[in-house]
């Protein structure tokens, strides 16, 4: 909520200033915190003040979750998305004995993976992390790749590093567009998962593999329980059908 309000505030302020009027007023927090909504959302979420950096002794025992991640090397796909950023920030801030986070990043819009990583950490989401764990970047390793490519687009060297070091995988990379080209969706959401599972089977010290699925998998159902539902089609037959048809034919097919 705080981040949404912050982005709205920044956009409105930029719109006002872009008019070029002398002395154009800036948007004040008073326009967000009102009599109807008297609580500053940034204050509510602890966004206005942060703790001081603290060196955690190696022998300090943390919570069960923190201890699970002691010495762990985590591989995250989809780390530049909403869920991925939140996960990465939480791991780096709350798990002091975490060994390393490997982020799969693909070049995009003319930007290198290093440039995209720098851009990622400019997000306000990481403000607290920067204040409380100022040297967090030393635990980040960026891995160039693309889940839509064979073998995740990984180099042989990067694949070897992941196989040797990773203990926990969070696979969150996916396309969530409702109108995505179906072949592109299959390449990312099906073949990408297969490639991740194949890589995970090669990891020598893997303890956990977490697949972050879409919230809309069973949207035709009125109620959804925590069970595995039988798919309406065999996925191999479905992929063979899709890959054997032309794009024009698929566009017509997907409407029915």
C-alpha positions in Angstrom: 0.0 0.0 0.0 2.7 2.4 0.9 4.6 1.8 -2.3 1.5 2.3 -4.3 0.7 5.6 -2.6 4.3 6.7 -3.0 4.2 6.0 -6.8 0.9 7.9 -7.1 2.3 10.8 -5.2 5.5 10.9 -7.4 3.4 10.7 -10.6 1.0 13.5 -9.6 3.9 15.7 -8.5 5.6 15.1 -11.9 2.4 15.9 -13.7 2.1 19.2 -11.9 5.7 20.2 -12.5 5.6 19.2 -16.1 3.0 22.0 -16.7 5.9 24.4 -16.4 3.9 26.9 -14.3 6.1 29.1 -12.1 5.9 28.0 -8.5 3.8 24.9 -9.4 2.8 23.3 -6.0 4.3 19.9 -5.1 2.1 17.1 -3.8 2.4 17.0 0.0 1.9 14.1 2.3 -1.2 15.9 3.6 -2.9 14.9 0.3 -2.4 11.2 1.3 -2.9 11.4 5.0 -6.3 12.9 5.5 -9.0 13.1 8.2 -10.6 10.1 6.7 -7.3 8.2 6.5 -5.3 9.7 9.4 -2.5 7.1 9.5 0.7 7.7 7.5 1.1 4.5 5.5 4.8 4.8 5.5 4.9 5.1 9.2 2.5 2.2 9.6 4.8 0.0 7.5 8.0 1.2 9.1 9.0 3.1 6.0 9.9 6.4 7.7 12.6 5.2 10.0 15.0 2.2 9.9 17.2 0.4 12.3 20.9 0.8 12.5 23.3 -1.6 10.8 24.2 -4.5 13.1 26.8 -7.2 12.8 25.2 -10.5 13.8 27.7 -12.8 15.5 28.2 -16.1 13.6 27.2 -18.1 16.8 24.0 -16.2 17.4 21.1 -18.6 16.9 18.1 -17.2 15.0 14.5 -18.4 14.4 13.9 -21.8 12.7 13.5 -20.1 9.4 16.7 -18.1 9.8 18.6 -21.2 10.8 17.2 -23.0 7.7 18.9 -20.4 5.6 22.2 -20.4 7.5 24.9 -21.0 4.9 22.3 -21.4 2.2 22.8 -20.3 -1.4 19.4 -19.4 -3.0 18.7 -19.3 -6.7 15.8 -16.9 -7.6 14.2 -16.6 -11.0 11.7 -13.8 -11.6 13.7 -11.7 -9.1 13.0 -8.4 -10.9 9.3 -8.8 -10.6 7.0 -7.8 -7.7 7.1 -11.1 -5.8 10.8 -11.7 -6.6 11.9 -8.3 -5.3 10.0 -8.8 -2.1 11.5 -12.2 -1.6 15.0 -11.1 -2.3 14.7 -8.1 0.1 13.4 -10.3 2.9 16.0 -12.9 2.5 18.9 -10.4 2.5 17.5 -8.4 5.4 16.1 -11.1 7.7 18.5 -14.0 7.2 21.9 -12.7 8.4 23.8 -16.0 7.9 22.6 -16.5 4.3 25.5 -17.3 2.1 24.4 -16.0 -1.3 21.5 -15.1 -3.6 21.8 -15.9 -7.3 19.5 -13.8 -9.4 18.6 -14.9 -12.9 18.4 -11.8 -15.0 18.0 -11.4 -18.8 19.2 -8.4 -20.9 16.2 -6.3 -21.7 15.5 -3.1 -23.7 19.1 -2.5 -24.5 20.2 -2.8 -20.8 22.8 -5.3 -19.6 22.1 -7.5 -16.7 24.4 -5.4 -14.5 22.5 -2.3 -15.4 19.2 -4.0 -14.7 20.5 -5.1 -11.3 21.5 -1.6 -10.4 18.1 -0.4 -11.5 16.4 -3.1 -9.4 18.0 -1.9 -6.2 17.0 1.7 -6.8 13.4 0.6 -5.9 12.2 2.1 -2.7 11.5 -1.4 -1.5 15.2 -1.8 -0.7 15.5 1.4 1.3 15.4 -0.4 4.6 17.7 -3.1 3.5 20.3 -0.5 2.4 20.0 1.2 5.8 20.2 -1.9 8.0 22.4 -4.2 5.8 24.5 -1.7 3.9 26.8 -4.4 2.4 24.1 -6.7 1.1 25.3 -6.4 -2.5 28.3 -8.6 -1.5 25.9 -11.5 -1.2 24.3 -11.0 -4.6 25.5 -12.8 -7.8 23.7 -12.0 -11.0 23.4 -14.9 -13.5 22.6 -14.1 -17.2 19.8 -16.2 -18.5 16.3 -16.4 -20.0 13.7 -19.1 -19.0 12.2 -19.0 -22.4 15.5 -20.3 -23.9 16.7 -23.9 -24.0 18.7 -24.7 -20.9 17.5 -21.4 -19.4 20.0 -19.6 -21.6 22.7 -20.3 -19.1 26.4 -20.5 -19.9 28.3 -23.7 -19.1 30.2 -21.8 -16.4 27.2 -20.4 -14.7 25.3 -23.7 -14.8 28.3 -25.4 -13.1 28.3 -22.8 -10.4 24.6 -23.3 -9.7 24.9 -27.1 -9.7 27.7 -26.9 -7.2 26.4 -24.3 -4.8 22.7 -23.8 -4.8 20.7 -25.3 -1.9 17.3 -23.6 -2.3 15.4 -22.6 -5.5 12.6 -20.2 -5.9 11.3 -20.4 -9.4 9.0 -17.3 -10.0 9.8 -16.3 -13.6 6.7 -16.5 -15.7 4.5 -14.6 -18.1 1.3 -13.5 -16.5 -0.2 -11.7 -19.4 -3.7 -12.9 -20.2 -3.3 -12.1 -23.9 0.2 -13.5 -24.2 1.1 -15.3 -27.5 0.4 -18.9 -26.6 3.7 -20.2 -28.0 5.6 -17.6 -25.9 3.6 -18.6 -22.8 4.4 -22.3 -23.3 8.1 -21.5 -23.8 8.2 -19.7 -20.5 5.6 -21.3 -18.3 6.0 -24.9 -19.4 9.3 -25.4 -21.0 10.9 -23.0 -18.6 9.6 -25.0 -15.6 10.9 -28.2 -17.2 14.3 -26.7 -17.7 14.4 -25.5 -14.1 13.5 -29.0 -12.8 16.2 -30.5 -15.0 18.7 -28.1 -13.5 17.5 -28.7 -10.0 18.0 -32.5 -10.4 21.7 -31.7 -11.1 22.2 -29.6 -8.0 24.3 -31.5 -5.6 23.1 -29.9 -2.3 19.5 -29.0 -3.1 17.2 -28.9 -0.1 14.1 -27.2 -1.4 12.5 -26.3 -4.7 9.7 -23.8 -4.6 7.5 -23.1 -7.7 5.6 -19.8 -7.5 2.4 -20.5 -9.5 -0.1 -18.0 -10.9 -3.2 -17.2 -8.9 -5.4 -17.8 -11.9 -4.7 -21.4 -12.7 -8.2 -22.6 -11.8 -10.2 -19.5 -12.4 -13.3 -21.3 -13.8 -13.8 -22.9 -10.3 -16.0 -21.1 -7.7 -14.0 -22.6 -4.9 -10.4 -23.9 -4.8 -9.0 -26.3 -2.2 -5.4 -27.1 -1.5 -5.4 -30.2 -3.7 -4.0 -31.2 -7.1 -6.8 -31.0 -9.7 -6.6 -33.1 -12.8 -5.7 -31.1 -15.9 -8.3 -30.7 -18.6 -5.8 -31.9 -21.2 -2.7 -34.0 -21.3 0.1 -31.3 -21.4 2.1 -33.2 -23.9 -0.8 -33.5 -26.3 -1.6 -29.8 -25.7 2.0 -28.7 -26.5 2.1 -30.8 -29.6 -1.1 -29.4 -30.8 0.0 -25.8 -30.2 3.4 -26.2 -31.7 2.1 -27.8 -34.8 -0.3 -24.9 -35.7 0.4 -21.6 -37.3 0.1 -18.3 -35.4 -3.0 -17.3 -37.3 -4.6 -20.7 -36.6 -3.7 -20.4 -33.0 -5.2 -17.0 -32.6 -8.5 -18.3 -33.9 -8.2 -21.5 -31.8 -7.5 -19.6 -28.6 -10.8 -17.6 -28.9 -12.9 -20.8 -28.8 
